């Protein structure tokens, strides 16, 4: 009888451990995303940290944030619901025992939300510093020619930049043994097929003029 009780699956322990793991992952990925380059830079240069792209880190952060929220609901309504409900009934009858703490935290929460929404210091400073860190990744030699250029197809790229013949672009890629199926594939997809960053596909054609001004295509 004692053995069955010891070996019984504990939902309380299961949920608590899940909350702990989720918190650690959310905390860690949150710091990485705060420090990471902007999406246009990360995608263009195929930025990675610990072998994961920014999109990978965003996916991990989002999924485990959702996991944390779901486990929190289960923790409240399945593990601690009786204690929580008993606490509410007790406080509704006797009043809030820690009224000062309750009201101070409520006011601080409202102030934090208001400060963030209306960009009031020091909250706006936190976001500004994050923007500064993201912009520090951007240099002239790593910035895309236009925002999210990795999503352009070869046809669109030829049209938007210098209107170079698509045939010349295709021939240049083939001469460099770059695999692709057709000119309607994006630089991002072609890069994935060849294990290259979109900027590397672009650089096969692109170069700066000798004097550093303007852009031209190798012919």
trRosetta pair geometry for C-beta under 8 A, 3 or more apart (Angstrom, degrees):
i j d omega theta_ij theta_ji phi_ij phi_ji
1 4 6.0 -52 -154 31 29 109
1 5 6.8 27 150 -17 61 107
2 5 5.7 -58 -154 35 34 113
2 6 6.4 32 152 -20 67 106
3 6 5.8 -55 -149 35 32 110
3 7 6.2 14 159 -6 67 113
4 7 6.1 -66 -141 47 28 100
4 8 6.4 51 154 -52 63 94
5 8 5.8 -32 -152 -4 30 119
9 14 7.1 18 172 -41 94 131
10 13 3.9 50 103 17 122 109
10 14 6.3 167 96 -16 64 85
11 14 5.3 -54 -142 39 36 117
11 15 6.0 32 161 -17 70 106
11 78 6.7 -69 133 132 138 128
11 79 6.8 -152 112 -81 98 96
12 15 6.3 -57 -146 38 24 104
12 16 6.2 22 156 -17 61 112
12 79 4.9 121 -109 -131 83 119
13 16 5.7 -58 -142 40 30 112
13 17 6.1 28 160 -18 66 107
14 17 6.2 -59 -150 37 23 107
14 18 6.4 23 152 -18 61 111
15 18 5.5 -56 -148 38 32 115
15 19 6.3 35 153 -22 66 104
15 71 5.4 163 -157 -164 84 95
15 74 5.5 -142 -122 105 135 115
15 75 5.1 171 148 -82 133 84
15 78 7.6 157 -50 74 160 118
15 79 6.0 -139 59 -40 149 140
16 19 5.7 -52 -149 33 31 112
16 20 6.5 32 152 -20 63 105
16 75 7.3 106 -75 -115 61 118
16 79 8.0 136 -49 -138 90 170
17 20 5.6 -53 -150 34 34 114
17 21 6.4 30 154 -15 67 105
18 21 5.9 -55 -145 39 31 107
18 22 6.1 30 157 -19 65 111
18 67 7.0 -119 172 161 106 108
18 71 4.8 -157 109 -117 119 150
19 22 5.8 -56 -142 39 28 112
19 23 6.2 32 157 -23 63 106
19 68 6.5 90 -134 -137 64 74
19 71 5.1 -163 -72 123 80 133
19 72 6.8 103 -113 -73 115 69
19 75 6.4 26 -58 -58 141 146
20 23 5.9 -55 -150 32 27 112
20 24 6.7 25 155 -17 62 105
21 24 5.9 -57 -152 35 32 110
21 25 6.4 25 156 -14 67 109
22 25 5.9 -60 -147 40 30 108
22 26 6.1 30 156 -19 67 109
22 64 4.9 179 -144 -176 78 93
22 65 7.8 146 179 -83 106 22
22 67 5.0 -152 -112 100 130 107
22 68 3.9 174 140 -76 136 87
22 71 6.4 169 2 29 154 143
23 26 5.8 -57 -143 39 28 110
23 27 6.1 29 157 -21 64 109
23 68 6.4 111 -65 -118 60 129
24 27 5.8 -58 -148 36 27 112
24 28 6.2 21 157 -15 64 111
25 28 5.9 -57 -143 40 29 108
25 29 6.0 19 163 -9 67 112
25 60 6.6 -114 173 161 115 105
25 61 7.8 -165 140 -101 87 49
25 64 4.5 -79 98 178 128 170
26 29 6.2 -59 -137 45 24 102
26 30 5.9 33 159 -29 61 111
26 61 6.4 95 -128 -146 60 70
26 64 5.4 -150 -61 112 82 111
26 65 5.6 108 -113 -80 118 73
26 68 6.0 -18 -38 -31 144 150
27 30 5.8 -56 -148 31 22 115
27 31 6.9 22 155 -17 59 103
28 31 6.1 -56 -158 31 30 109
28 32 6.7 27 149 -15 64 107
29 32 5.4 -53 -147 38 39 114
29 33 6.1 36 156 -17 70 106
29 57 5.4 171 -150 -171 98 86
29 60 5.3 -161 -100 99 151 107
29 61 3.9 -159 125 -79 135 93
29 64 7.2 126 19 48 144 131
30 33 6.0 -56 -144 39 28 107
30 34 6.3 33 153 -24 63 108
30 61 6.4 126 -66 -132 60 124
31 34 5.6 -56 -149 33 30 115
31 35 6.4 13 158 -6 65 111
32 35 6.2 -69 -149 45 28 100
32 36 5.9 39 155 -42 67 109
32 49 6.2 -168 -153 83 120 152
32 57 5.3 -117 110 -155 130 145
33 36 5.5 -42 -133 18 32 120
33 54 7.5 105 -116 -155 75 88
33 57 5.8 180 -69 130 88 121
33 58 6.5 102 -106 -85 127 71
33 61 6.1 -14 -30 -46 142 162
34 130 5.3 -86 -163 -122 80 112
34 133 7.3 43 145 70 69 149
35 133 5.6 -82 -135 156 53 143
36 42 6.3 26 162 -83 109 135
36 47 7.1 136 -165 126 98 141
36 49 7.2 -113 -101 -11 105 137
36 54 5.3 141 163 -113 148 109
36 57 6.9 163 -52 69 157 155
36 134 7.1 20 96 -107 48 87
36 137 7.9 1 168 -42 42 156
37 41 4.0 -88 154 88 130 124
37 42 4.8 165 77 -57 99 83
37 45 7.8 23 70 43 159 125
37 47 5.7 173 37 -60 121 170
37 54 7.3 -100 61 -69 74 143
37 134 5.6 113 -147 -155 37 69
37 137 3.4 -93 -98 75 111 164
37 138 7.0 133 -150 -51 114 74
38 41 5.1 84 61 14 78 102
38 42 6.8 -154 93 -7 34 94
38 134 4.7 86 -48 169 78 119
38 135 7.2 36 -23 -75 118 52
38 137 7.3 -171 13 58 71 122
38 138 7.2 1 27 -54 113 117
39 42 5.6 -58 -135 41 31 110
39 43 5.7 23 169 -14 69 111
39 54 6.5 -159 -110 106 64 147
39 148 7.5 2 118 -84 103 95
40 43 6.4 -53 -137 40 22 104
40 44 6.1 22 161 -20 58 116
40 143 7.9 27 124 -154 110 71
40 144 5.7 -108 170 19 99 127
40 147 5.1 -74 -112 -147 144 71
40 148 5.4 -91 -112 -56 90 59
40 149 8.0 72 -162 7 96 73
41 44 5.9 -59 -141 38 26 110
41 45 6.1 -6 170 9 64 114
41 47 6.8 43 122 -30 79 136
41 134 7.8 159 32 177 134 81
41 137 5.3 131 131 109 156 117
41 138 5.3 -115 -87 -86 140 84
41 142 6.5 49 -150 132 97 106
41 143 6.8 -47 -100 -109 92 58
41 144 7.6 -144 -91 -12 46 92
42 45 6.8 -77 -143 52 18 88
42 46 7.9 40 165 -130 53 6
42 47 4.0 -81 -139 37 69 125
42 53 7.0 119 162 -174 108 83
42 54 4.0 16 165 -8 156 142
42 55 8.0 162 125 -25 126 73
42 137 8.0 21 -62 128 72 157
43 46 7.4 20 -168 -75 28 43
43 47 7.8 -42 -34 19 24 92
43 53 8.0 62 -98 -175 58 124
43 54 7.3 -84 -54 45 68 121
43 55 7.7 64 -89 -36 93 111
43 148 6.9 17 76 -124 144 69
43 150 4.9 -130 138 26 106 153
43 188 6.8 -29 176 -104 105 120
43 198 7.0 18 142 13 74 134
44 142 7.3 129 102 167 118 70
44 143 7.5 46 89 -167 162 26
44 144 4.3 -137 -102 -61 149 105
44 148 8.0 -139 -60 -117 97 28
44 149 6.3 52 -108 52 112 95
44 150 5.4 -149 -93 -43 57 111
44 197 7.1 55 142 168 41 108
44 198 5.4 -86 -144 69 48 115
44 199 5.2 69 158 -52 83 102
45 142 5.5 2 -73 -165 135 104
45 197 5.3 -1 -168 -170 31 150
45 198 7.9 -72 -55 49 21 81
45 199 5.4 3 -94 1 58 138
46 53 6.9 -70 -163 -109 61 111
46 191 6.7 -155 -62 156 128 138
46 196 7.6 -171 -16 148 154 34
46 197 3.4 -131 5 -103 115 93
46 198 7.0 148 -42 6 93 71
46 199 7.7 -130 1 20 88 95
47 53 6.7 103 80 -143 61 68
47 54 5.9 36 81 -31 109 104
47 137 7.7 7 -99 -174 148 145
48 51 6.0 -4 170 -143 127 13
48 52 6.1 147 -155 67 85 26
48 53 5.5 -50 -96 -82 78 52
49 52 6.2 -34 67 61 63 81
49 57 7.2 24 53 -57 111 136
52 56 3.8 -126 -170 92 97 141
52 57 5.7 117 125 -51 123 80
52 60 7.7 -1 -175 -14 154 135
53 56 4.7 108 52 1 69 101
53 57 7.3 -133 100 -1 41 85
54 57 5.6 -53 -150 38 37 110
54 58 6.2 39 151 -21 68 105
55 58 5.6 -52 -145 37 32 113
55 59 6.3 35 154 -21 64 104
56 59 5.7 -55 -150 34 29 111
56 60 6.5 29 153 -18 65 105
57 60 5.7 -52 -147 36 33 111
57 61 6.2 33 154 -19 65 107
58 61 5.7 -55 -146 38 30 112
58 62 6.2 28 157 -18 65 109
59 62 5.9 -56 -144 38 28 109
59 63 6.1 23 161 -16 65 110
60 63 6.1 -59 -143 39 26 106
60 64 6.1 8 166 -3 64 115
61 64 6.5 -69 -144 46 21 99
61 65 6.1 26 157 -24 62 111
62 65 5.7 -56 -146 33 27 113
62 66 6.5 24 156 -15 63 106
63 66 5.8 -58 -155 38 30 110
63 67 6.3 34 147 -21 65 107
64 67 4.9 -43 -139 36 42 119
64 68 6.2 50 155 -25 65 98
65 68 5.7 -48 -149 32 30 113
65 69 6.6 31 150 -18 61 104
66 69 5.7 -54 -150 35 33 112
66 70 6.3 31 154 -17 66 106
67 70 5.9 -57 -146 38 30 108
67 71 6.1 25 158 -14 66 110
68 71 6.0 -58 -143 42 27 108
68 72 6.2 33 154 -26 63 108
69 72 5.6 -54 -149 31 28 115
69 73 6.7 29 153 -19 62 102
70 73 5.8 -53 -155 32 33 110
70 74 6.5 29 150 -13 65 106
71 74 5.5 -54 -147 41 36 111
71 75 6.0 44 151 -27 67 104
72 75 5.4 -49 -145 33 31 116
72 76 6.5 26 156 -16 63 105
73 76 6.0 -59 -151 37 30 107
73 77 6.0 -6 166 9 68 115
74 77 6.5 -70 -129 52 25 87
74 78 5.1 -18 -173 20 68 123
74 79 7.1 61 137 -9 70 98
75 78 7.2 -45 -93 51 10 85
75 79 5.1 -33 -154 35 49 127
75 80 6.3 15 154 12 69 108
76 79 7.4 12 -29 50 8 84
76 80 5.8 -53 -132 64 37 100
76 81 6.4 79 146 -78 55 71
76 84 6.2 24 -163 -29 82 165
77 81 4.8 44 -151 -77 35 121
78 81 6.4 48 -45 -16 11 116
80 83 4.9 -59 -165 51 76 112
80 84 5.2 80 132 -29 90 104
81 84 5.6 -60 -142 41 28 110
81 85 5.9 25 162 -18 68 109
82 85 5.9 -55 -141 39 26 107
82 86 6.1 27 157 -18 63 110
83 86 5.7 -55 -145 39 28 113
83 87 6.3 33 153 -24 62 106
84 87 5.6 -53 -150 32 30 114
84 88 6.6 30 152 -19 64 103
85 88 5.7 -51 -149 34 34 111
85 89 6.4 31 154 -15 65 105
86 89 5.9 -55 -147 39 31 108
86 90 6.2 33 154 -21 64 109
87 90 5.7 -57 -147 37 29 113
87 91 6.2 21 158 -14 65 110
88 91 6.0 -60 -145 41 27 105
88 92 6.1 29 156 -23 65 108
89 92 5.7 -53 -143 34 30 111
89 93 6.5 22 157 -13 63 108
90 93 6.1 -66 -155 39 28 105
90 94 5.9 -13 164 16 68 116
91 94 6.2 -69 -124 58 29 86
91 95 6.7 -57 -171 114 63 13
91 96 5.5 36 -165 -91 114 55
91 97 6.9 -97 -112 -11 94 83
94 97 7.1 16 113 -64 118 86
95 99 7.3 -22 156 -64 100 118
96 99 4.5 115 93 -82 110 75
96 102 5.4 -46 171 1 148 159
98 101 4.2 -19 157 38 110 118
98 102 5.8 126 103 -27 79 92
99 102 5.5 -59 -146 38 31 115
99 103 6.1 22 163 -13 69 109
100 103 6.3 -61 -147 39 25 103
100 104 6.2 22 158 -17 63 111
101 104 5.9 -58 -142 38 27 110
101 105 6.2 22 162 -13 64 110
102 105 6.3 -64 -150 40 23 104
102 106 6.3 23 155 -20 62 111
103 106 5.5 -53 -143 36 32 114
103 107 6.3 32 157 -18 65 105
104 107 5.9 -56 -150 37 29 109
104 108 6.3 28 153 -17 64 108
105 108 5.6 -54 -144 39 33 113
105 109 6.2 39 155 -24 65 104
106 109 5.8 -53 -150 32 29 113
106 110 6.7 26 153 -14 62 105
107 110 5.8 -56 -151 38 32 109
107 111 6.2 33 152 -19 66 108
108 111 5.5 -55 -145 38 32 113
108 112 6.2 36 155 -22 66 104
109 112 5.8 -52 -147 33 29 112
109 113 6.5 26 155 -15 63 107
110 113 5.8 -56 -148 38 31 110
110 114 6.1 29 155 -17 66 110
111 114 5.8 -57 -144 40 29 110
111 115 6.0 30 158 -21 65 110
112 115 5.8 -57 -145 37 26 111
112 116 6.4 23 158 -17 63 108
112 123 7.2 137 -155 -86 61 133
113 116 6.0 -58 -149 36 28 108
113 117 6.3 22 158 -16 65 111
114 117 6.0 -59 -144 39 28 108
114 118 6.0 -6 169 12 66 115
114 120 7.2 11 122 12 78 136
115 118 6.6 -72 -135 54 21 88
115 119 8.0 -89 170 92 53 1
115 120 4.1 -93 -141 59 74 110
115 123 4.2 131 134 -3 106 141
115 124 7.9 -123 166 -25 83 78
116 119 7.7 21 -177 -73 26 39
116 120 8.0 -58 -34 35 22 82
116 123 4.8 -117 -83 173 59 147
119 123 7.1 -143 -141 92 31 100
119 124 4.1 64 -171 -89 74 123
119 127 7.6 -80 -125 47 88 140
120 123 5.9 48 70 36 65 109
120 124 6.3 162 60 -16 14 108
121 124 5.6 -63 -75 42 53 99
121 125 5.5 52 -131 -26 84 107
122 125 4.7 -47 -165 31 67 124
122 126 6.7 76 141 -28 80 90
123 126 5.9 -48 -162 23 38 112
123 127 7.2 26 148 -7 65 103
124 127 5.7 -58 -155 42 42 108
124 128 5.9 44 148 -24 72 107
125 128 5.4 -52 -140 38 33 113
125 129 6.2 35 158 -22 65 103
126 129 6.0 -53 -150 33 27 109
126 130 6.7 28 150 -17 60 106
127 130 5.5 -52 -151 36 35 114
127 131 6.4 37 150 -20 66 103
128 131 5.6 -52 -150 35 34 112
128 132 6.4 39 149 -23 65 102
129 132 5.4 -48 -149 32 35 116
129 133 6.6 37 151 -20 64 101
130 133 5.7 -51 -150 33 33 111
130 134 6.5 31 152 -17 65 105
131 134 5.7 -55 -148 38 34 111
131 135 6.2 29 155 -16 67 108
132 135 5.9 -59 -144 40 28 107
132 136 6.4 39 153 -34 63 103
133 136 5.6 -48 -151 20 31 117
133 137 7.8 37 151 -24 56 93
134 137 6.3 -49 -173 16 39 111
134 138 7.9 32 139 -19 62 103
135 138 5.5 -51 -163 23 52 116
137 142 7.5 -94 150 103 75 143
138 142 6.6 -150 -145 82 44 103
138 143 5.3 52 -165 -82 96 102
139 142 4.8 64 54 22 87 102
139 143 6.7 -153 79 -25 34 90
140 143 6.1 -45 -132 19 25 113
142 199 6.9 -27 -147 -117 57 165
144 147 6.6 111 80 -112 126 18
144 148 7.0 152 87 -11 167 10
144 149 3.9 -177 -176 14 122 115
144 150 7.0 -93 -106 -27 141 77
144 198 7.8 6 -105 104 111 124
144 199 7.3 -118 -91 -86 72 94
145 149 5.5 80 45 -81 80 153
145 161 6.3 17 133 -104 160 111
145 202 7.6 -168 -11 -166 113 145
145 206 7.6 -143 -55 -121 130 156
145 215 7.0 38 -121 -91 125 170
146 149 5.1 115 58 -74 74 97
146 152 7.8 79 62 -44 117 134
146 160 6.7 -66 -1 148 152 137
148 151 5.0 5 153 10 101 116
149 152 5.4 -31 -167 4 59 119
149 157 7.3 78 -172 -109 96 100
149 187 6.7 8 133 35 78 149
149 198 6.9 162 99 141 86 135
149 202 7.1 43 127 -84 132 146
150 186 6.6 62 152 158 58 113
150 187 5.0 -115 -143 81 51 106
150 188 4.1 73 162 -62 102 97
150 191 7.3 -47 -146 8 105 141
150 198 3.9 -129 -113 -48 94 171
151 186 5.5 -42 -155 -143 33 140
151 187 7.7 -39 -4 39 12 89
151 188 6.3 6 -80 -7 46 127
152 156 4.4 -137 -161 93 88 116
152 157 4.5 114 130 -64 129 83
152 160 6.7 -97 -132 24 143 140
152 186 6.3 126 74 -140 28 82
152 187 6.0 28 65 -5 78 108
153 156 4.6 93 49 10 77 102
153 157 6.8 -139 92 -8 38 88
153 183 6.6 83 157 147 106 60
153 184 5.0 -27 -151 -154 146 38
153 185 6.2 122 -136 67 87 20
153 186 5.4 -68 -84 -84 55 54
153 187 8.0 -175 -119 -23 18 66
154 157 5.6 -53 -143 36 30 114
154 158 6.4 31 158 -19 64 105
154 166 6.3 100 132 -144 102 99
154 169 5.6 165 -173 124 110 140
154 170 7.1 86 158 -70 153 77
154 173 7.8 -62 -114 -28 141 149
154 180 7.5 94 -37 150 137 161
154 183 4.2 -101 73 -155 120 73
154 184 7.4 -72 36 -48 87 17
154 185 6.8 29 -9 61 101 68
154 187 7.6 124 -70 -65 64 73
154 190 7.7 71 -54 -37 105 149
155 158 6.0 -58 -152 35 27 109
155 159 6.4 20 154 -14 63 111
155 166 5.8 -4 -105 -103 65 138
155 183 4.9 90 -48 141 90 108
155 184 6.2 -3 4 -88 123 57
156 159 5.7 -61 -147 40 32 110
156 160 5.8 20 162 -14 70 114
157 160 6.2 -59 -134 40 25 102
157 161 6.0 5 175 -3 64 116
157 169 7.4 134 88 -134 112 158
157 187 6.8 87 -62 -48 144 115
157 202 7.7 -139 -155 -111 143 91
158 161 6.9 -64 -133 42 17 96
158 162 7.6 -61 -159 63 51 66
158 163 6.6 61 155 -140 72 24
158 164 5.2 -105 -145 65 89 73
158 165 7.1 -50 -166 118 137 9
158 166 4.9 -135 8 -80 170 73
158 169 5.5 -112 -77 -24 118 146
159 163 6.2 32 -133 -102 38 66
161 164 7.3 -17 84 5 103 99
161 215 6.9 -79 -173 108 108 136
161 217 7.6 107 114 -57 128 112
162 215 6.8 -136 -57 105 119 97
162 216 6.8 90 -100 -133 161 42
162 217 5.5 -155 58 -18 147 112
164 168 5.6 -91 163 68 104 128
164 169 6.2 114 106 -50 114 98
164 205 7.5 -178 70 -176 164 134
164 217 4.7 -14 -70 30 155 164
164 219 7.8 -150 -142 -92 123 92
165 168 4.5 91 72 0 95 102
165 169 7.2 -164 99 -4 53 82
166 169 5.4 -51 -151 36 43 114
166 170 6.1 44 151 -20 71 105
166 183 5.4 38 -176 -142 129 153
167 170 5.7 -53 -145 38 31 111
167 171 6.2 32 155 -19 65 107
168 171 5.7 -53 -144 38 30 111
168 172 6.3 33 154 -23 63 106
168 217 7.4 96 119 131 129 136
168 219 6.4 -32 -165 -133 138 76
169 172 5.8 -56 -151 34 29 112
169 173 6.5 27 153 -17 64 105
169 183 7.6 95 87 -125 120 109
169 205 6.2 -14 -122 -88 80 149
169 217 7.8 -62 -83 -163 84 143
170 173 5.9 -56 -151 36 31 110
170 174 6.3 27 154 -16 66 109
170 183 6.3 -62 -74 -79 113 107
171 174 5.7 -56 -145 40 31 110
171 175 6.2 35 155 -23 66 107
172 175 5.7 -52 -146 34 29 113
172 176 6.6 13 157 -5 62 109
172 204 5.9 143 143 138 111 108
172 205 5.6 93 113 -86 161 91
172 218 6.8 124 -128 86 139 102
173 176 6.0 -69 -151 46 30 100
173 178 4.1 -80 -171 59 86 123
173 180 6.3 -15 151 16 148 126
173 190 7.8 -59 -145 -168 140 143
173 201 7.6 14 -113 -157 108 91
173 204 6.5 89 -93 112 61 155
174 177 7.4 36 -176 -78 35 29
174 178 7.1 -86 -69 47 26 77
176 204 5.3 -110 7 -142 167 130
178 190 6.7 35 165 176 115 114
178 194 5.5 -36 -146 -80 75 157
178 196 7.8 -58 -126 23 104 149
178 201 6.7 109 -146 -125 148 90
178 204 6.9 -66 -38 -65 145 169
179 190 7.6 177 87 -154 58 76
179 193 5.1 -123 92 138 106 118
179 194 5.5 164 37 -75 88 93
180 185 5.3 -161 -163 58 107 144
180 189 7.9 97 -129 107 94 94
180 190 4.7 -14 -92 -116 116 106
180 193 6.5 140 -89 66 58 153
181 185 5.9 110 46 -42 87 136
182 185 6.0 125 65 -16 62 95
185 189 4.8 -112 -175 82 98 128
185 190 5.4 114 122 -54 119 92
186 189 4.7 96 56 8 82 98
186 190 6.9 -149 94 -2 43 87
187 190 5.7 -56 -143 42 32 110
187 191 6.0 39 154 -25 65 107
187 198 4.0 79 132 -146 111 102
187 201 5.0 180 -153 78 92 138
187 202 6.3 17 -142 -54 145 91
188 191 5.7 -56 -151 34 27 114
188 192 6.6 27 153 -19 62 104
188 198 5.4 -30 -79 -73 54 123
189 192 5.7 -52 -150 34 33 111
189 193 6.5 34 152 -20 65 105
190 193 5.6 -53 -150 34 34 114
190 194 6.4 5 159 4 66 112
190 196 7.9 -28 122 63 76 108
190 198 7.8 94 64 -113 90 70
190 201 5.4 96 101 -116 119 155
191 194 6.3 -77 -146 51 27 92
191 195 7.8 -85 166 92 60 4
191 196 4.7 -110 -145 84 74 72
191 197 5.7 -8 -157 176 137 11
191 198 4.7 -87 -39 -68 148 54
191 200 6.9 115 -123 53 103 97
191 201 5.4 -109 -74 -23 86 125
192 195 7.5 28 -165 -74 29 36
194 201 7.4 123 52 -80 137 103
196 200 4.2 -113 179 78 111 134
196 201 5.9 127 107 -48 127 82
197 200 4.9 101 58 -2 76 101
197 201 7.7 -141 98 -2 45 82
198 201 5.6 -52 -155 34 42 112
198 202 6.2 41 149 -19 70 107
199 202 5.4 -54 -147 39 35 116
199 203 6.1 38 154 -25 68 106
200 203 5.7 -48 -141 33 32 112
200 204 7.4 51 152 -35 56 89
201 204 6.1 -39 -169 5 36 115
202 205 6.7 -76 -174 45 42 93
202 206 5.3 -2 154 7 83 128
203 206 5.6 -71 -112 56 38 92
203 207 7.7 76 -158 -73 68 67
204 218 7.7 -105 144 41 49 129
205 217 4.8 -18 169 -147 99 92
205 218 5.6 -145 -153 35 43 88
206 215 6.4 -25 -152 -166 101 108
206 216 7.8 139 -147 79 56 38
206 217 6.5 -44 -91 -106 50 61
206 218 7.6 -84 -25 -7 8 87
207 215 8.0 146 76 -155 32 66
207 216 6.5 -31 67 71 76 82
207 217 7.9 113 23 -132 77 19
207 218 5.9 68 1 -53 117 94
208 212 5.6 11 157 -129 134 41
208 213 7.8 94 -173 22 98 14
208 214 7.5 126 -156 78 67 53
208 215 6.7 -55 -108 -106 54 59
208 216 7.9 92 -156 26 16 82
209 212 6.6 -72 74 10 79 13
209 213 5.8 -33 55 63 126 54
209 214 5.0 36 -10 66 129 98
209 215 7.6 -120 -23 -86 86 16
209 216 6.1 84 -70 -1 81 117
